[in-house]
C-alpha cells in the first residue's frame, strides 16, 4: 500500500506506510510529526508510550536534526521529502546488497 500523508487543522502530519521487517513480514507503520508553529526542530510522538523523539534527516533516529521552517506551511512538504529520501536510500542499499550497481 502507498504511503499516506494526512494533516490536521494545526498542520501536524500523520504518516502511514508499509514496512517489511527482517523476517519478511509487512507491517503498517504510523508516525505523527509536529514542530513549533513558527518553525524549528521536528518532533515525533511515540505511540504506545508517553514521550517524544526528535527524528533526523531521512526520518532516522540518528544523524543531522530535522528542522522545518513552519508547521502550517512547510511541515507536510518536509516530512514528504524526508520520507522519499528514506525510501530512495533503502532502494540503493538493497541494490548494493544484491550485487547490482
Backbone atoms as SQL, in Angstrom:
CREATE TABLE atoms (id INTEGER PRIMARY KEY, chain TEXT, resi INTEGER, resn TEXT, atom TEXT, x REAL, y REAL, z REAL);
INSERT INTO atoms VALUES
  (1, 'A', 1, 'UNK', 'N', 0.841, -1.176, 0.000),
  (2, 'A', 1, 'UNK', 'CA', 0.000, 0.000, 0.000),
  (3, 'A', 1, 'UNK', 'C', 0.891, 1.247, 0.000),
  (4, 'A', 2, 'UNK', 'N', 0.470, 2.261, -0.654),
  (5, 'A', 2, 'UNK', 'CA', 1.226, 3.503, -0.751),
  (6, 'A', 2, 'UNK', 'C', 1.232, 4.246, 0.583),
  (7, 'A', 3, 'UNK', 'N', 2.196, 5.113, 0.724),
  (8, 'A', 3, 'UNK', 'CA', 2.268, 5.954, 1.913),
  (9, 'A', 3, 'UNK', 'C', 1.107, 6.946, 1.889),
  (10, 'A', 4, 'UNK', 'N', 0.587, 7.243, 3.066),
  (11, 'A', 4, 'UNK', 'CA', -0.482, 8.223, 3.200),
  (12, 'A', 4, 'UNK', 'C', 0.003, 9.345, 4.107),
  (13, 'A', 5, 'UNK', 'N', -0.174, 10.578, 3.657),
  (14, 'A', 5, 'UNK', 'CA', 0.186, 11.760, 4.423),
  (15, 'A', 5, 'UNK', 'C', -1.100, 12.504, 4.740),
  (16, 'A', 6, 'UNK', 'N', -1.330, 12.783, 6.015),
  (17, 'A', 6, 'UNK', 'CA', -2.534, 13.473, 6.444),
  (18, 'A', 6, 'UNK', 'C', -2.130, 14.610, 7.377),
  (19, 'A', 7, 'UNK', 'N', -2.774, 15.755, 7.225),
  (20, 'A', 7, 'UNK', 'CA', -2.520, 16.865, 8.136),
  (21, 'A', 7, 'UNK', 'C', -3.788, 17.202, 8.899),
  (22, 'A', 8, 'UNK', 'N', -3.622, 17.741, 10.103),
  (23, 'A', 8, 'UNK', 'CA', -4.773, 18.210, 10.863),
  (24, 'A', 8, 'UNK', 'C', -4.870, 19.728, 10.715),
  (25, 'A', 9, 'UNK', 'N', -5.797, 20.338, 11.401),
  (26, 'A', 9, 'UNK', 'CA', -6.025, 21.765, 11.287),
  (27, 'A', 9, 'UNK', 'C', -4.864, 22.624, 11.742),
  (28, 'A', 10, 'UNK', 'N', -3.996, 22.070, 12.576),
  (29, 'A', 10, 'UNK', 'CA', -2.841, 22.817, 13.069),
  (30, 'A', 10, 'UNK', 'C', -1.597, 22.620, 12.211),
  (31, 'A', 11, 'UNK', 'N', -1.674, 21.738, 11.214),
  (32, 'A', 11, 'UNK', 'CA', -0.530, 21.493, 10.355),
  (33, 'A', 11, 'UNK', 'C', 0.329, 20.313, 10.768),
  (34, 'A', 12, 'UNK', 'N', -0.059, 19.596, 11.831),
  (35, 'A', 12, 'UNK', 'CA', 0.667, 18.387, 12.226),
  (36, 'A', 12, 'UNK', 'C', 0.482, 17.320, 11.145),
  (37, 'A', 13, 'UNK', 'N', 1.440, 16.411, 11.022),
  (38, 'A', 13, 'UNK', 'CA', 1.422, 15.437, 9.930),
  (39, 'A', 13, 'UNK', 'C', 1.368, 14.013, 10.476),
  (40, 'A', 14, 'UNK', 'N', 0.448, 13.221, 9.930),
  (41, 'A', 14, 'UNK', 'CA', 0.367, 11.793, 10.209),
  (42, 'A', 14, 'UNK', 'C', 0.848, 11.073, 8.962),
  (43, 'A', 15, 'UNK', 'N', 1.848, 10.219, 9.123),
  (44, 'A', 15, 'UNK', 'CA', 2.417, 9.448, 8.017),
  (45, 'A', 15, 'UNK', 'C', 2.156, 7.972, 8.287),
  (46, 'A', 16, 'UNK', 'N', 1.574, 7.283, 7.313),
  (47, 'A', 16, 'UNK', 'CA', 1.323, 5.844, 7.416),
  (48, 'A', 16, 'UNK', 'C', 1.904, 5.174, 6.176),
  (49, 'A', 17, 'UNK', 'N', 2.705, 4.121, 6.394),
  (50, 'A', 17, 'UNK', 'CA', 3.321, 3.403, 5.275),
  (51, 'A', 17, 'UNK', 'C', 3.587, 1.961, 5.678),
  (52, 'A', 18, 'UNK', 'N', 3.792, 1.108, 4.655),
  (53, 'A', 18, 'UNK', 'CA', 4.110, -0.298, 4.896),
  (54, 'A', 18, 'UNK', 'C', 5.618, -0.463, 4.972),
  (55, 'A', 19, 'UNK', 'N', 6.058, -1.292, 5.893),
  (56, 'A', 19, 'UNK', 'CA', 7.478, -1.564, 6.050),
  (57, 'A', 19, 'UNK', 'C', 7.669, -3.071, 6.179),
  (58, 'A', 20, 'UNK', 'N', 8.668, -3.588, 5.494),
  (59, 'A', 20, 'UNK', 'CA', 8.971, -5.017, 5.556),
  (60, 'A', 20, 'UNK', 'C', 10.037, -5.233, 6.618),
  (61, 'A', 21, 'UNK', 'N', 9.735, -6.092, 7.587),
  (62, 'A', 21, 'UNK', 'CA', 10.669, -6.373, 8.668),
  (63, 'A', 21, 'UNK', 'C', 11.755, -7.349, 8.241),
  (64, 'A', 22, 'UNK', 'N', 12.665, -7.590, 9.157),
  (65, 'A', 22, 'UNK', 'CA', 13.779, -8.500, 8.871),
  (66, 'A', 22, 'UNK', 'C', 13.317, -9.924, 8.590),
  (67, 'A', 23, 'UNK', 'N', 12.164, -10.302, 9.158),
  (68, 'A', 23, 'UNK', 'CA', 11.659, -11.652, 8.929),
  (69, 'A', 23, 'UNK', 'C', 10.780, -11.745, 7.680),
  (70, 'A', 24, 'UNK', 'N', 10.663, -10.635, 6.928),
  (71, 'A', 24, 'UNK', 'CA', 9.918, -10.656, 5.683),
  (72, 'A', 24, 'UNK', 'C', 8.449, -10.310, 5.798),
  (73, 'A', 25, 'UNK', 'N', 7.945, -10.072, 6.988),
  (74, 'A', 25, 'UNK', 'CA', 6.541, -9.717, 7.146),
  (75, 'A', 25, 'UNK', 'C', 6.361, -8.215, 6.953),
  (76, 'A', 26, 'UNK', 'N', 5.224, -7.852, 6.399),
  (77, 'A', 26, 'UNK', 'CA', 4.909, -6.447, 6.165),
  (78, 'A', 26, 'UNK', 'C', 4.013, -5.943, 7.286),
  (79, 'A', 27, 'UNK', 'N', 4.350, -4.772, 7.801),
  (80, 'A', 27, 'UNK', 'CA', 3.524, -4.174, 8.840),
  (81, 'A', 27, 'UNK', 'C', 3.260, -2.709, 8.500),
  (82, 'A', 28, 'UNK', 'N', 2.134, -2.193, 8.954),
  (83, 'A', 28, 'UNK', 'CA', 1.783, -0.796, 8.722),
  (84, 'A', 28, 'UNK', 'C', 2.422, 0.046, 9.826),
  (85, 'A', 29, 'UNK', 'N', 3.168, 1.051, 9.432),
  (86, 'A', 29, 'UNK', 'CA', 3.834, 1.949, 10.366),
  (87, 'A', 29, 'UNK', 'C', 3.080, 3.275, 10.345),
  (88, 'A', 30, 'UNK', 'N', 2.764, 3.793, 11.528),
  (89, 'A', 30, 'UNK', 'CA', 2.073, 5.070, 11.642),
  (90, 'A', 30, 'UNK', 'C', 2.928, 5.987, 12.502),
  (91, 'A', 31, 'UNK', 'N', 3.233, 7.179, 11.968),
  (92, 'A', 31, 'UNK', 'CA', 4.094, 8.136, 12.664),
  (93, 'A', 31, 'UNK', 'C', 3.433, 9.506, 12.643),
  (94, 'A', 32, 'UNK', 'N', 3.534, 10.233, 13.767),
  (95, 'A', 32, 'UNK', 'CA', 2.903, 11.543, 13.900),
  (96, 'A', 32, 'UNK', 'C', 3.970, 12.584, 14.188),
  (97, 'A', 33, 'UNK', 'N', 4.019, 13.648, 13.381),
  (98, 'A', 33, 'UNK', 'CA', 5.061, 14.660, 13.475),
  (99, 'A', 33, 'UNK', 'C', 4.483, 16.037, 13.744),
  (100, 'A', 34, 'UNK', 'N', 5.246, 16.846, 14.465),
  (101, 'A', 34, 'UNK', 'CA', 4.902, 18.233, 14.720),
  (102, 'A', 34, 'UNK', 'C', 6.193, 19.028, 14.874),
  (103, 'A', 35, 'UNK', 'N', 6.049, 20.332, 14.941),
  (104, 'A', 35, 'UNK', 'CA', 7.164, 21.221, 15.243),
  (105, 'A', 35, 'UNK', 'C', 6.553, 22.500, 15.798),
  (106, 'A', 36, 'UNK', 'N', 7.345, 23.384, 16.391),
  (107, 'A', 36, 'UNK', 'CA', 6.778, 24.654, 16.849),
  (108, 'A', 36, 'UNK', 'C', 6.109, 25.393, 15.689),
  (109, 'A', 37, 'UNK', 'N', 5.026, 26.113, 15.958),
  (110, 'A', 37, 'UNK', 'CA', 4.277, 26.797, 14.901),
  (111, 'A', 37, 'UNK', 'C', 5.149, 27.701, 14.034),
  (112, 'A', 38, 'UNK', 'N', 6.070, 28.488, 14.614),
  (113, 'A', 38, 'UNK', 'CA', 6.889, 29.338, 13.744),
  (114, 'A', 38, 'UNK', 'C', 8.047, 28.589, 13.088),
  (115, 'A', 39, 'UNK', 'N', 8.202, 27.329, 13.392),
  (116, 'A', 39, 'UNK', 'CA', 9.284, 26.523, 12.819),
  (117, 'A', 39, 'UNK', 'C', 10.282, 26.108, 13.890),
  (118, 'A', 40, 'UNK', 'N', 11.147, 25.180, 13.531),
  (119, 'A', 40, 'UNK', 'CA', 12.140, 24.677, 14.471),
  (120, 'A', 40, 'UNK', 'C', 12.348, 23.193, 14.292),
  (121, 'A', 41, 'UNK', 'N', 12.825, 22.574, 15.351),
  (122, 'A', 41, 'UNK', 'CA', 13.146, 21.155, 15.297),
  (123, 'A', 41, 'UNK', 'C', 11.880, 20.303, 15.280),
  (124, 'A', 42, 'UNK', 'N', 11.832, 19.349, 14.373),
  (125, 'A', 42, 'UNK', 'CA', 10.672, 18.468, 14.232),
  (126, 'A', 42, 'UNK', 'C', 10.674, 17.443, 15.363),
  (127, 'A', 43, 'UNK', 'N', 9.472, 17.162, 15.894),
  (128, 'A', 43, 'UNK', 'CA', 9.294, 16.167, 16.954),
  (129, 'A', 43, 'UNK', 'C', 8.346, 15.074, 16.457),
  (130, 'A', 44, 'UNK', 'N', 8.568, 13.860, 16.945),
  (131, 'A', 44, 'UNK', 'CA', 7.713, 12.728, 16.596),
  (132, 'A', 44, 'UNK', 'C', 7.127, 12.146, 17.865),
  (133, 'A', 45, 'UNK', 'N', 5.818, 11.969, 17.874),
  (134, 'A', 45, 'UNK', 'CA', 5.124, 11.381, 19.021),
  (135, 'A', 45, 'UNK', 'C', 5.349, 9.879, 19.009),
  (136, 'A', 46, 'UNK', 'N', 5.721, 9.330, 20.137),
  (137, 'A', 46, 'UNK', 'CA', 5.921, 7.882, 20.258),
  (138, 'A', 46, 'UNK', 'C', 4.595, 7.242, 20.651),
  (139, 'A', 47, 'UNK', 'N', 4.028, 6.438, 19.762),
  (140, 'A', 47, 'UNK', 'CA', 2.781, 5.748, 20.059),
  (141, 'A', 47, 'UNK', 'C', 3.056, 4.594, 21.013),
  (142, 'A', 48, 'UNK', 'N', 2.124, 4.350, 21.915),
  (143, 'A', 48, 'UNK', 'CA', 2.290, 3.270, 22.878),
  (144, 'A', 48, 'UNK', 'C', 3.130, 3.686, 24.079),
  (145, 'A', 49, 'UNK', 'N', 3.672, 4.873, 24.025),
  (146, 'A', 49, 'UNK', 'CA', 4.473, 5.390, 25.126),
  (147, 'A', 49, 'UNK', 'C', 4.083, 6.852, 25.320),
  (148, 'A', 50, 'UNK', 'N', 4.430, 7.404, 26.459),
  (149, 'A', 50, 'UNK', 'CA', 4.218, 8.825, 26.677),
  (150, 'A', 50, 'UNK', 'C', 5.547, 9.504, 26.473),
  (151, 'A', 51, 'UNK', 'N', 5.800, 9.923, 25.253),
  (152, 'A', 51, 'UNK', 'CA', 7.056, 10.580, 25.008),
  (153, 'A', 51, 'UNK', 'C', 7.189, 11.048, 23.577),
  (154, 'A', 52, 'UNK', 'N', 8.301, 11.694, 23.347),
  (155, 'A', 52, 'UNK', 'CA', 8.626, 12.262, 22.047),
  (156, 'A', 52, 'UNK', 'C', 10.036, 11.877, 21.679),
  (157, 'A', 53, 'UNK', 'N', 10.308, 11.898, 20.389),
  (158, 'A', 53, 'UNK', 'CA', 11.677, 11.761, 19.922),
  (159, 'A', 53, 'UNK', 'C', 11.889, 12.800, 18.828),
  (160, 'A', 54, 'UNK', 'N', 13.134, 13.049, 18.538),
  (161, 'A', 54, 'UNK', 'CA', 13.487, 14.028, 17.523),
  (162, 'A', 54, 'UNK', 'C', 14.044, 13.292, 16.309),
  (163, 'A', 55, 'UNK', 'N', 13.237, 13.160, 15.247),
  (164, 'A', 55, 'UNK', 'CA', 13.742, 12.470, 14.059),
  (165, 'A', 55, 'UNK', 'C', 14.817, 13.299, 13.364),
  (166, 'A', 56, 'UNK', 'N', 15.681, 12.619, 12.672),
  (167, 'A', 56, 'UNK', 'CA', 16.746, 13.268, 11.922),
  (168, 'A', 56, 'UNK', 'C', 16.437, 13.174, 10.431),
  (169, 'A', 57, 'UNK', 'N', 17.349, 13.650, 9.597),
  (170, 'A', 57, 'UNK', 'CA', 17.115, 13.586, 8.154),
  (171, 'A', 57, 'UNK', 'C', 16.816, 12.145, 7.755),
  (172, 'A', 58, 'UNK', 'N', 16.024, 11.973, 6.724),
  (173, 'A', 58, 'UNK', 'CA', 15.517, 10.673, 6.252),
  (174, 'A', 58, 'UNK', 'C', 14.657, 9.985, 7.303),
  (175, 'A', 59, 'UNK', 'N', 14.155, 10.754, 8.270),
  (176, 'A', 59, 'UNK', 'CA', 13.282, 10.264, 9.347),
  (177, 'A', 59, 'UNK', 'C', 13.958, 9.179, 10.185),
  (178, 'A', 60, 'UNK', 'N', 15.282, 9.191, 10.233),
  (179, 'A', 60, 'UNK', 'CA', 16.038, 8.220, 11.012),
  (180, 'A', 60, 'UNK', 'C', 16.177, 8.679, 12.461),
  (181, 'A', 61, 'UNK', 'N', 16.675, 7.802, 13.305),
  (182, 'A', 61, 'UNK', 'CA', 16.850, 8.134, 14.720),
  (183, 'A', 61, 'UNK', 'C', 18.231, 8.687, 15.020),
  (184, 'A', 62, 'UNK', 'N', 19.062, 8.840, 14.006),
  (185, 'A', 62, 'UNK', 'CA', 20.411, 9.370, 14.202),
  (186, 'A', 62, 'UNK', 'C', 20.794, 10.230, 12.998),
  (187, 'A', 63, 'UNK', 'N', 21.709, 11.133, 13.209),
  (188, 'A', 63, 'UNK', 'CA', 22.149, 11.994, 12.114),
  (189, 'A', 63, 'UNK', 'C', 21.854, 13.447, 12.389),
  (190, 'A', 64, 'UNK', 'N', 21.818, 14.226, 11.328),
  (191, 'A', 64, 'UNK', 'CA', 21.549, 15.659, 11.447),
  (192, 'A', 64, 'UNK', 'C', 20.088, 15.876, 11.829),
  (193, 'A', 65, 'UNK', 'N', 19.812, 16.801, 12.753),
  (194, 'A', 65, 'UNK', 'CA', 18.428, 17.035, 13.177),
  (195, 'A', 65, 'UNK', 'C', 17.567, 17.555, 12.029),
  (196, 'A', 66, 'UNK', 'N', 16.317, 17.197, 12.062),
  (197, 'A', 66, 'UNK', 'CA', 15.361, 17.624, 11.039),
  (198, 'A', 66, 'UNK', 'C', 14.741, 18.943, 11.498),
  (199, 'A', 67, 'UNK', 'N', 14.923, 19.978, 10.691),
  (200, 'A', 67, 'UNK', 'CA', 14.430, 21.320, 11.002),
  (201, 'A', 67, 'UNK', 'C', 13.417, 21.718, 9.935),
  (202, 'A', 68, 'UNK', 'N', 12.342, 22.370, 10.370),
  (203, 'A', 68, 'UNK', 'CA', 11.299, 22.816, 9.441),
  (204, 'A', 68, 'UNK', 'C', 11.055, 24.304, 9.652),
  (205, 'A', 69, 'UNK', 'N', 10.779, 25.026, 8.568),
  (206, 'A', 69, 'UNK', 'CA', 10.593, 26.474, 8.635),
  (207, 'A', 69, 'UNK', 'C', 9.307, 26.904, 9.320),
  (208, 'A', 70, 'UNK', 'N', 8.253, 26.119, 9.188),
  (209, 'A', 70, 'UNK', 'CA', 6.967, 26.472, 9.771),
  (210, 'A', 70, 'UNK', 'C', 6.089, 25.232, 9.788),
  (211, 'A', 71, 'UNK', 'N', 5.271, 25.098, 10.822),
  (212, 'A', 71, 'UNK', 'CA', 4.411, 23.910, 10.875),
  (213, 'A', 71, 'UNK', 'C', 3.355, 23.948, 9.789),
  (214, 'A', 72, 'UNK', 'N', 2.591, 25.009, 9.708),
  (215, 'A', 72, 'UNK', 'CA', 1.478, 25.067, 8.753),
  (216, 'A', 72, 'UNK', 'C', 1.922, 25.075, 7.304),
  (217, 'A', 73, 'UNK', 'N', 2.907, 25.828, 6.975),
  (218, 'A', 73, 'UNK', 'CA', 3.271, 25.973, 5.579),
  (219, 'A', 73, 'UNK', 'C', 4.227, 24.927, 5.048),
  (220, 'A', 74, 'UNK', 'N', 5.040, 24.335, 5.932),
  (221, 'A', 74, 'UNK', 'CA', 6.147, 23.533, 5.420),
  (222, 'A', 74, 'UNK', 'C', 6.298, 22.130, 5.993),
  (223, 'A', 75, 'UNK', 'N', 5.650, 21.817, 7.096),
  (224, 'A', 75, 'UNK', 'CA', 5.889, 20.514, 7.734),
  (225, 'A', 75, 'UNK', 'C', 5.509, 19.353, 6.823),
  (226, 'A', 76, 'UNK', 'N', 4.375, 19.422, 6.152),
  (227, 'A', 76, 'UNK', 'CA', 3.963, 18.333, 5.256),
  (228, 'A', 76, 'UNK', 'C', 5.005, 18.114, 4.166),
  (229, 'A', 77, 'UNK', 'N', 5.450, 19.184, 3.526),
  (230, 'A', 77, 'UNK', 'CA', 6.455, 19.065, 2.464),
  (231, 'A', 77, 'UNK', 'C', 7.765, 18.520, 3.014),
  (232, 'A', 78, 'UNK', 'N', 8.132, 18.925, 4.209),
  (233, 'A', 78, 'UNK', 'CA', 9.370, 18.452, 4.848),
  (234, 'A', 78, 'UNK', 'C', 9.296, 16.948, 5.117),
  (235, 'A', 79, 'UNK', 'N', 8.209, 16.477, 5.692),
  (236, 'A', 79, 'UNK', 'CA', 8.053, 15.051, 6.011),
  (237, 'A', 79, 'UNK', 'C', 7.973, 14.236, 4.722),
  (238, 'A', 80, 'UNK', 'N', 7.264, 14.728, 3.726),
  (239, 'A', 80, 'UNK', 'CA', 7.164, 14.030, 2.442),
  (240, 'A', 80, 'UNK', 'C', 8.549, 13.892, 1.802),
  (241, 'A', 81, 'UNK', 'N', 9.325, 14.976, 1.793),
  (242, 'A', 81, 'UNK', 'CA', 10.671, 14.971, 1.206),
  (243, 'A', 81, 'UNK', 'C', 11.573, 13.976, 1.936),
  (244, 'A', 82, 'UNK', 'N', 11.545, 13.970, 3.261),
  (245, 'A', 82, 'UNK', 'CA', 12.409, 13.079, 4.027),
  (246, 'A', 82, 'UNK', 'C', 11.977, 11.617, 3.899),
  (247, 'A', 83, 'UNK', 'N', 10.671, 11.371, 3.795),
  (248, 'A', 83, 'UNK', 'CA', 10.194, 10.006, 3.582),
  (249, 'A', 83, 'UNK', 'C', 10.683, 9.483, 2.231),
  (250, 'A', 84, 'UNK', 'N', 10.598, 10.323, 1.194),
  (251, 'A', 84, 'UNK', 'CA', 11.066, 9.915, -0.126),
  (252, 'A', 84, 'UNK', 'C', 12.577, 9.663, -0.114),
  (253, 'A', 85, 'UNK', 'N', 13.331, 10.480, 0.611),
  (254, 'A', 85, 'UNK', 'CA', 14.775, 10.263, 0.729),
  (255, 'A', 85, 'UNK', 'C', 15.060, 8.940, 1.444),
  (256, 'A', 86, 'UNK', 'N', 14.270, 8.615, 2.454),
  (257, 'A', 86, 'UNK', 'CA', 14.418, 7.346, 3.167),
  (258, 'A', 86, 'UNK', 'C', 14.200, 6.174, 2.220),
  (259, 'A', 87, 'UNK', 'N', 13.135, 6.225, 1.440),
  (260, 'A', 87, 'UNK', 'CA', 12.841, 5.125, 0.512),
  (261, 'A', 87, 'UNK', 'C', 13.913, 4.995, -0.572),
  (262, 'A', 88, 'UNK', 'N', 14.410, 6.123, -1.096),
  (263, 'A', 88, 'UNK', 'CA', 15.492, 6.065, -2.087),
  (264, 'A', 88, 'UNK', 'C', 16.737, 5.421, -1.494),
  (265, 'A', 89, 'UNK', 'N', 17.075, 5.766, -0.260),
  (266, 'A', 89, 'UNK', 'CA', 18.246, 5.187, 0.399),
  (267, 'A', 89, 'UNK', 'C', 18.061, 3.689, 0.606),
  (268, 'A', 90, 'UNK', 'N', 16.835, 3.262, 0.961),
  (269, 'A', 90, 'UNK', 'CA', 16.564, 1.837, 1.136),
  (270, 'A', 90, 'UNK', 'C', 16.720, 1.080, -0.181),
  (271, 'A', 91, 'UNK', 'N', 16.238, 1.651, -1.276),
  (272, 'A', 91, 'UNK', 'CA', 16.375, 1.008, -2.581),
  (273, 'A', 91, 'UNK', 'C', 17.837, 0.913, -2.990),
  (274, 'A', 92, 'UNK', 'N', 18.582, 1.978, -2.751),
  (275, 'A', 92, 'UNK', 'CA', 20.009, 1.987, -3.091),
  (276, 'A', 92, 'UNK', 'C', 20.739, 0.916, -2.283),
  (277, 'A', 93, 'UNK', 'N', 20.423, 0.812, -0.998),
  (278, 'A', 93, 'UNK', 'CA', 21.053, -0.196, -0.141),
  (279, 'A', 93, 'UNK', 'C', 20.692, -1.612, -0.602),
  (280, 'A', 94, 'UNK', 'N', 19.437, -1.834, -1.000),
  (281, 'A', 94, 'UNK', 'CA', 19.022, -3.151, -1.478),
  (282, 'A', 94, 'UNK', 'C', 19.758, -3.522, -2.759),
  (283, 'A', 95, 'UNK', 'N', 19.963, -2.550, -3.658),
  (284, 'A', 95, 'UNK', 'CA', 20.709, -2.823, -4.884),
  (285, 'A', 95, 'UNK', 'C', 22.148, -3.205, -4.568),
  (286, 'A', 96, 'UNK', 'N', 22.760, -2.505, -3.629),
  (287, 'A', 96, 'UNK', 'CA', 24.152, -2.797, -3.272),
  (288, 'A', 96, 'UNK', 'C', 24.277, -4.167, -2.614),
  (289, 'A', 97, 'UNK', 'N', 23.309, -4.523, -1.778),
  (290, 'A', 97, 'UNK', 'CA', 23.339, -5.832, -1.122),
  (291, 'A', 97, 'UNK', 'C', 23.127, -6.949, -2.137),
  (292, 'A', 98, 'UNK', 'N', 22.357, -6.677, -3.172),
  (293, 'A', 98, 'UNK', 'CA', 22.080, -7.679, -4.203),
  (294, 'A', 98, 'UNK', 'C', 23.167, -7.789, -5.246),
  (295, 'A', 99, 'UNK', 'N', 24.168, -6.935, -5.151),
  (296, 'A', 99, 'UNK', 'CA', 25.269, -7.002, -6.099),
  (297, 'A', 99, 'UNK', 'C', 25.044, -6.223, -7.365),
  (298, 'A', 100, 'UNK', 'N', 23.918, -5.510, -7.452),
  (299, 'A', 100, 'UNK', 'CA', 23.618, -4.713, -8.630),
  (300, 'A', 100, 'UNK', 'C', 24.093, -3.298, -8.379),
  (301, 'A', 101, 'UNK', 'N', 24.826, -2.726, -9.332),
  (302, 'A', 101, 'UNK', 'CA', 25.333, -1.368, -9.127),
  (303, 'A', 101, 'UNK', 'C', 24.726, -0.398, -10.097);
